[in-house]
Amino acid sequence: MRVLDVVNFSNWRNPAADSGVRLQSELIRAVARKRGDYFFYLLVPKELEKELASTFSTDQVQLIPTTLLSRQQGGSHHFDVRELRSLLDLRRIDVDVLFINQPELTAGLLDFFNRVHFFDLHCFNYVHWMDWHRSDEVKNRWNAPGNLTLLSSVILSAVTGCNSAYGKARIIREAARWFNDAALSQIERRLVPLHPGIQTNEVLAAKVRSHHPVKTIIYPFRAQKYTGFRAFIDHLAALWRKRQDFRVVVTNPSEYDYIKRYPQRLPFLEVGEFDRAQYLRELWKADIVVGCHNGASQWSLAAAEAVAAECVPLFNSESFFEELLSAALPTGLPLAVRDRYFYYRSEFSKRLEYLLDNLDKERRLIRSIAHQVRSYYDWNNRVEDWIRCIEICDRASPELRGQTDVSRRIDAIISRCGTIPKEELLRELGWHVKSRHISWTRYRKYLRAHYCEDCRSPLAAFSVHPNPDFPASRPESGKPTPIRSIRHRT
C-alpha cells in the first residue's frame, strides 16, 4: 500500500512540538510496526526538510520537500500543479491512497490524480480543527469559505476521520447551515470519530520518583485565546490573592516571546523551555493539568499524555475532554470522577482549590485512571482504527472484475522479465501517466494482488518472487493466480 500524505502543521517556530507533526510521525511509526507492506510519501515544507527528517526517520517513508502552503498560513486551498508534477514522478512511483490532514486540498489533489492523470484514487481525510468563532462578529464571517471547503472535502472523501464524537457533532451542526438533508446524510456516514494515540513506552520511560516541592499546575497547551488561556490566567490571578501555595508551569510549545514575559507580572507563573524528554519528565513532576478549551474541536494529545503521566486533571465540561477521559474507562466516566475532575466556568476556582487541598488523596486515585489511559491511547491499540480507514479508502477504488487482454499481457511481460519497474511496464504497454482513458488503479490492484513489491523502496517495481531482504506485499504464490479465485489483499 502506497500512501501520499500531506503533512499539516501550524507551529513554524517549533515544529518538533507541533501536534500535527507529532500525530503524523507517531501514526506512521505505529503503522510501520503493525504492517511492513505500507510506504508513505510525505509532502513537507521545503524550509523544514532537515528538521523533519529525524522526526520521520523510517525505511517506509520518503520526504518530498515542497513550497505547498500549510495551515501556518491560515489554511491552504491551492497548490502549484506544475511543482507537484515535477516532484511526483508518476512514471516511477505509485499511489494507492491519499491521506490528507489538510482537507482544504482534497478537491485539488483528487483532480490532479484522477482527472489530469490516469489514477482512480480516493481520499482518507482527517479533520482536527474548524473555526468555531462566533459568526456574528464581522471578521469571523470570513471563516465561512474555509469551513465550506472543509465540509465539501468530507463529501469528496471515501472516509474522513474526526478527532472525537464531540467534533463530529460540531461539524454536522456547521454543515446544516450549508447542505440539504441528502448531503448531510453523506457527511454523517463518512465522518468517523478517530482517536489519536500516544507513545506509552516513551511516557513511562520518563517517569521520575518525586514531584516538585511546591504544588504545581501544568498548562501544556498553546497559550492562546482559543485554548482558554486568558480566562485561565484571570482565575489564577484571583486565586493567588487568596493563597500563594502553588505555581503554574506553562510549556509554551509555540515559543511565543510575549508568553515568556508573563512571569514579570505574574509571580506564580513560570514559562519553561523543554525538549521532548524534559517535557515528559515535567509532566511526571507536576501535580495538576488544567484544560480550558471550550470553543474548538481539536483533540488534545497533550491532555492525554499528562493524565498518562499521572497528573490530576481539571478539564472543562463543555468540550471534548469528557470524551477523552471516558473513552479510556471501560465503564465510562463515574459521577464522582466527573464532579472532581470536570468543571463549568463558574466552578473552576472551587474545583481547583479542592484538588490543591487534597493532592495526596487524588494522586493515589488517579493512578488507576492513568493506567487505563496509557492502555487505551497506546498507539499499538489505536493504530488498527486508522489502518481500517486507510483500507476503506483503498477498497473504494475500482478493481478488475476478471481477466482482460491487458492483464494477460502484464502476466506475460512479468513472466518474461521476472522483475520489472513501473516505468518499463508502462513503456511495454504503450501507456503514459496522462492516458486518462486508462484506469491505472485497476491494474495496480491486479499487480498488488498477484505480484510482489519492495515496500521499502519509493520506486514501484513488480516481481514474481519477493526480495528476501525486504518486506513485500506478496500474493499466495509467485505465480499469477486467476483473478476470480482470490480476494483483494493489502
C-alpha positions in Angstrom: 0.0 0.0 0.0 1.5 3.3 -1.1 0.1 6.4 0.6 0.6 10.1 -0.3 0.5 12.1 2.9 0.2 15.9 3.2 1.7 16.9 6.5 -0.3 19.6 8.3 1.3 21.8 10.9 0.9 25.3 12.2 3.8 25.8 14.6 6.5 27.3 12.4 8.6 28.4 15.4 8.8 25.0 17.0 7.7 22.3 14.5 9.0 19.4 16.6 6.4 20.3 19.3 3.6 20.8 16.8 0.7 18.4 17.5 0.0 17.8 13.8 3.6 16.8 13.2 3.6 14.5 16.2 0.4 12.9 15.2 1.7 12.1 11.7 5.1 10.9 12.8 3.7 8.7 15.6 0.9 7.3 13.4 3.4 6.4 10.6 5.7 4.6 13.1 2.7 2.7 14.6 1.6 1.7 11.1 5.1 0.6 10.2 5.3 -1.6 13.4 2.0 -3.3 12.5 2.4 -3.5 8.8 5.5 -4.0 6.7 3.6 -3.5 3.4 3.0 0.2 3.7 5.0 3.1 2.2 4.4 6.8 2.8 5.3 9.7 0.6 5.2 12.8 2.7 4.8 16.3 1.3 6.7 18.6 3.8 7.6 22.3 3.7 11.0 22.8 2.0 12.3 25.0 4.8 11.8 22.3 7.4 13.0 19.2 5.5 16.2 18.8 7.6 14.4 19.4 10.8 11.6 16.9 10.0 14.0 14.2 8.6 14.8 12.9 12.1 11.1 13.0 13.1 10.1 10.8 10.2 13.1 8.6 10.1 11.9 5.1 9.0 12.6 3.0 5.9 9.0 3.2 4.9 8.9 7.0 4.4 10.2 9.4 1.7 10.1 13.1 2.5 9.2 15.2 -0.6 10.0 18.9 0.1 7.6 21.4 -1.4 6.6 25.0 -1.3 3.0 23.9 -0.6 1.4 26.2 2.0 0.4 24.7 5.4 -2.1 25.8 7.9 0.6 28.1 9.2 -0.8 30.4 6.5 -4.3 30.1 7.9 -5.3 27.2 5.7 -4.2 26.5 2.1 -6.8 25.9 -0.6 -4.5 25.5 -3.6 -1.1 24.3 -4.7 1.2 24.7 -7.7 0.2 21.8 -10.1 3.4 22.2 -12.1 5.6 21.9 -9.0 3.6 18.8 -7.8 4.0 17.2 -11.2 7.8 17.8 -11.1 8.0 16.4 -7.5 6.0 13.3 -8.1 7.4 11.2 -11.0 4.3 9.2 -11.5 6.0 7.0 -14.1 8.2 5.6 -11.4 6.3 5.9 -8.1 2.8 4.8 -7.3 0.0 5.9 -5.0 -2.9 3.9 -3.8 -4.5 6.2 -1.2 -4.3 9.9 -0.4 -4.1 10.7 3.3 -4.9 14.4 3.8 -4.7 16.1 7.2 -5.4 19.5 5.4 -8.8 18.8 3.9 -8.9 22.1 2.0 -6.6 20.4 -0.5 -8.8 17.4 -1.2 -10.6 18.6 -4.4 -7.4 19.8 -6.0 -5.4 16.6 -5.3 -8.2 14.4 -6.5 -8.4 16.4 -9.7 -4.6 16.2 -10.1 -4.5 12.4 -9.8 -7.8 11.3 -11.3 -8.6 13.8 -14.0 -5.2 15.1 -15.1 -3.5 11.7 -14.7 -4.6 8.0 -15.1 -5.4 7.1 -11.5 -8.7 6.4 -9.7 -7.8 7.2 -6.1 -9.8 8.1 -3.0 -9.0 10.2 0.0 -8.8 9.4 3.7 -9.1 12.8 5.3 -8.5 13.8 8.9 -10.1 16.8 10.5 -8.9 18.1 13.9 -10.0 21.7 13.6 -12.7 24.1 12.3 -13.1 27.7 13.1 -16.0 27.9 15.5 -15.6 31.6 16.3 -18.9 33.5 16.7 -20.2 34.2 13.2 -21.9 37.4 14.3 -18.5 39.1 14.6 -17.7 40.9 11.4 -14.2 39.5 10.8 -15.3 35.9 11.7 -17.7 35.9 8.7 -14.5 35.2 6.6 -14.2 31.8 8.3 -17.1 30.6 6.1 -15.1 29.9 2.9 -12.6 27.7 4.8 -15.3 25.9 6.6 -17.3 25.3 3.5 -14.3 23.9 1.7 -13.6 21.6 4.5 -17.2 20.4 4.7 -17.1 19.7 0.9 -14.0 17.7 1.3 -15.9 15.2 3.6 -18.4 14.5 0.7 -15.4 14.0 -1.7 -13.6 11.6 0.6 -14.1 7.9 1.0 -13.8 8.3 4.8 -13.0 11.3 7.0 -11.7 10.8 10.5 -12.5 13.5 13.0 -10.9 13.5 16.4 -14.0 12.9 18.6 -17.7 12.4 18.7 -17.9 15.9 20.1 -16.0 17.2 17.0 -18.3 15.2 14.6 -21.4 16.8 16.2 -20.0 20.2 15.8 -19.1 19.5 12.1 -22.6 18.2 11.4 -24.1 21.3 13.1 -22.0 23.6 10.9 -22.8 21.6 7.8 -26.5 22.0 8.4 -26.1 25.7 7.6 -25.0 24.9 4.1 -26.2 21.5 2.9 -29.5 19.7 2.3 -30.6 16.5 4.1 -29.1 14.2 1.4 -25.7 15.8 1.6 -25.9 15.9 5.4 -26.5 12.1 5.4 -23.4 11.7 3.3 -21.3 13.7 5.6 -22.7 11.8 8.6 -21.8 8.4 7.1 -18.3 9.4 6.1 -17.3 11.1 9.3 -15.7 8.6 11.7 -14.6 9.6 15.2 -11.0 8.5 15.3 -8.9 9.0 18.5 -5.2 9.6 18.1 -2.7 7.7 20.3 0.3 8.4 22.5 3.7 6.7 22.8 3.0 5.0 26.1 6.5 3.5 26.4 8.1 6.9 25.9 5.8 8.4 28.6 6.6 5.6 31.1 10.4 5.8 30.4 10.3 9.5 31.6 8.8 8.7 35.0 10.5 10.3 38.0 10.4 9.4 41.6 9.2 12.7 43.1 7.0 15.8 42.4 8.1 19.4 42.7 8.2 20.6 46.3 5.6 23.3 45.6 2.2 22.3 44.3 2.5 22.5 40.5 -0.2 23.1 37.9 0.9 22.5 34.4 -0.6 24.1 31.2 0.9 22.1 28.3 -1.2 23.8 25.5 -0.7 26.8 23.3 -1.1 29.9 25.4 -3.7 31.4 23.1 -7.3 32.6 23.5 -8.9 29.5 21.8 -7.4 27.2 24.4 -8.9 29.4 27.2 -5.5 30.7 28.4 -6.6 34.2 29.1 -9.5 33.1 31.3 -7.2 30.6 33.0 -4.7 33.3 33.9 -7.5 35.6 35.2 -8.8 32.9 37.5 -5.3 32.1 38.8 -4.5 35.7 39.5 -7.6 36.0 41.7 -6.7 32.7 43.4 -3.2 34.0 44.1 -4.6 36.9 46.0 -6.3 34.3 48.3 -3.4 31.8 48.6 0.2 31.5 47.5 0.9 27.8 47.8 1.0 26.9 44.2 3.0 27.5 41.0 2.0 27.3 37.3 4.3 25.9 34.6 3.4 27.0 31.0 5.2 24.9 28.5 4.7 27.4 25.6 5.1 24.9 22.7 4.7 27.7 20.2 7.6 29.6 21.8 5.9 33.0 21.8 8.0 35.8 23.1 5.1 37.6 24.8 4.4 34.5 26.8 8.0 34.4 28.1 7.3 37.9 29.6 4.3 36.8 31.7 6.3 35.9 34.8 7.4 39.6 35.1 3.9 40.5 36.3 2.6 37.1 37.5 4.7 35.7 40.3 3.1 32.3 40.3 3.8 31.6 36.7 6.9 30.1 35.1 7.4 29.6 31.4 9.5 26.5 30.6 11.7 25.7 27.6 11.7 21.9 27.3 12.9 19.4 24.7 10.8 16.3 24.4 12.5 14.2 27.2 12.4 17.2 29.6 8.8 17.9 28.8 7.7 14.3 29.6 9.7 14.5 32.9 8.0 17.8 33.7 4.6 16.1 33.3 5.5 13.4 35.9 6.8 16.1 38.3 3.6 18.2 38.1 0.5 17.7 40.2 -2.5 19.0 38.2 -3.1 19.5 34.5 -5.7 22.1 33.5 -7.6 22.1 30.2 -9.8 25.1 29.4 -10.7 24.6 25.7 -14.3 25.4 25.2 -14.7 26.5 21.6 -12.7 24.3 19.2 -12.8 20.6 18.4 -9.1 19.8 18.3 -8.2 16.6 20.2 -5.6 17.2 22.9 -2.7 14.8 22.8 -1.1 17.0 25.5 -4.0 16.3 27.9 -3.9 12.5 27.2 -0.1 12.5 27.8 -0.5 14.5 31.0 -3.1 12.1 32.5 -0.9 9.2 31.4 1.9 10.7 33.4 -0.5 10.7 36.5 -1.3 14.4 36.5 -4.6 15.0 38.2 -6.9 16.5 35.6 -9.1 19.6 35.8 -10.9 19.8 32.5 -13.7 22.0 31.0 -17.0 20.1 30.8 -18.2 22.0 27.7 -15.7 20.5 25.3 -14.1 17.2 24.2 -12.3 16.4 27.5 -15.1 14.2 29.0 -15.0 12.0 25.9 -11.2 11.9 26.0 -11.2 10.5 29.6 -14.4 8.4 29.4 -13.2 6.6 26.2 -10.4 5.1 28.2 -12.6 3.8 31.0 -14.4 0.5 30.3 -17.4 1.5 32.3 -17.5 5.1 31.3 -16.9 8.2 33.5 -18.2 7.7 37.1 -20.2 10.6 38.5 -17.6 11.1 41.3 -14.8 11.4 38.8 -16.8 13.9 36.8 -17.5 16.0 39.9 -13.9 16.2 40.9 -12.1 16.5 37.6 -14.5 18.5 35.4 -15.9 22.0 35.8 -18.2 24.5 34.3 -16.8 28.0 34.2 -18.4 29.2 37.4 -17.0 26.2 39.3 -13.3 26.5 38.2 -11.8 28.1 41.4 -13.8 25.8 43.7 -12.7 22.6 41.9 -9.1 23.8 41.7 -8.9 24.6 45.4 -10.4 21.2 46.3 -7.6 19.5 44.3 -4.9 21.6 45.8 -6.2 20.8 49.3 -6.4 17.0 48.6 -3.4 16.3 46.4 -2.1 13.2 48.3 -5.5 11.5 48.1 -6.1 12.5 44.4 -2.6 11.3 43.4 -3.4 7.8 44.7 -6.8 7.8 43.0 -5.5 9.0 39.6 -3.1 6.1 39.2 -5.7 3.5 38.1 -7.2 6.0 35.7 -3.7 6.8 34.3 -3.1 3.1 33.8 -6.3 2.8 31.7 -5.4 6.0 29.7 -2.0 4.6 28.9 -3.5 1.3 27.8 -6.3 2.8 25.7 -4.4 5.5 24.0 -1.2 3.5 23.3 -0.6 3.7 19.6 -0.4 -0.1 19.4 -4.0 -0.2 20.5 -5.3 2.7 18.4 -3.5 2.2 15.1 -5.8 -0.5 13.9 -8.7 2.0 13.7 -6.5 4.2 11.4 -5.4 1.3 9.2 -9.1 0.3 8.8 -9.9 3.8 7.5 -6.9 3.6 5.0 -8.2 0.2 3.8 -11.8 1.5 3.4 -10.3 4.2 1.2 -8.3 1.6 -0.8 -11.3 -0.6 -1.3 -13.3 2.3 -2.6 -11.1 2.3 -5.7 -12.2 0.1 -8.6 -10.6 -3.3 -9.5 -10.7 -5.7 -12.3 -13.8 -8.0 -12.4 -12.0 -10.7 -14.3 -9.1 -11.4 -16.7 -8.6 -8.9 -19.6 -6.3 -8.8 -22.6 -4.2 -6.3 -20.7 -3.9 -8.4 -17.6 -2.7 -11.3 -19.7 -0.1 -9.1 -21.4 1.0 -8.0 -17.9 1.4 -11.6 -16.9 3.4 -12.4 -20.0 5.7 -9.4 -19.5 6.5 -10.1 -15.8 6.9 -13.8 -16.5 9.5 -12.9 -19.1 11.3 -10.3 -17.0 10.9 -11.7 -13.5 11.0 -8.2 -12.1 10.0 -5.0 -13.9 9.9 -1.3 -12.7 6.6 0.5 -13.3 8.3 2.8 -15.8 9.3 -0.1 -18.0 6.0 -1.8 -17.7 4.2 1.3 -18.9 6.6 1.5 -21.8 5.9 -2.1 -22.7 2.1 -1.4 -22.6 2.5 1.8 -24.5 0.8 3.8 -21.7 1.5 7.3 -20.3 0.6 8.7 -16.9 -1.7 11.2 -18.7 -3.5 8.4 -20.6 -6.8 9.3 -18.9 -8.9 6.8 -20.7 -7.0 4.1 -18.7 -7.8 3.3 -15.1 -4.2 2.5 -13.9 -5.6 1.9 -10.4 -7.5 -1.2 -11.6 -4.3 -2.7 -13.0 -2.3 -1.5 -10.0 -4.6 -3.5 -7.8 -4.2 -6.5 -10.0 -0.4 -6.2 -9.7 -0.6 -5.8 -5.9 -2.8 -9.0 -5.7 -0.6 -11.1 -8.0 3.0 -9.9 -7.7 5.5 -8.8 -5.1 6.7 -5.2 -4.3 9.6 -4.0 -2.3 7.7 -1.9 0.3 10.9 0.0 1.5 11.6 1.4 -1.9 9.9 4.6 -3.1 10.1 3.3 -6.7 7.4 0.9 -7.8 8.5 -2.4 -9.3 6.7 -5.7 -9.6 8.3 -9.1 -9.2 7.3 -12.8 -9.5 9.5 -13.6 -6.5 9.9 -11.4 -3.3 13.3 -10.0 -2.3 14.1 -11.9 1.0 15.9 -8.8 2.4 12.9 -6.6 2.3 9.2 -6.7 3.4 6.9 -7.1 0.4 3.3 -7.3 -0.4 3.2 -10.8 -1.7 0.5 -13.0 -3.2 -0.3 -16.5 -2.2 2.4 -17.8 -4.6 4.9 -16.4 -7.0 2.7 -17.4 -10.0 -0.1 -15.3 -11.3 -3.5 -16.5 -10.0 -6.8 -16.2 -11.9 -8.3 -13.1 -10.5 -11.7 -14.8 -9.9 -10.1 -17.1 -7.3 -8.5 -14.5 -5.0 -9.7 -11.7 -2.7 -8.0 -8.4 -2.8 -5.4 -8.0 0.0 -3.4 -5.0 1.0 
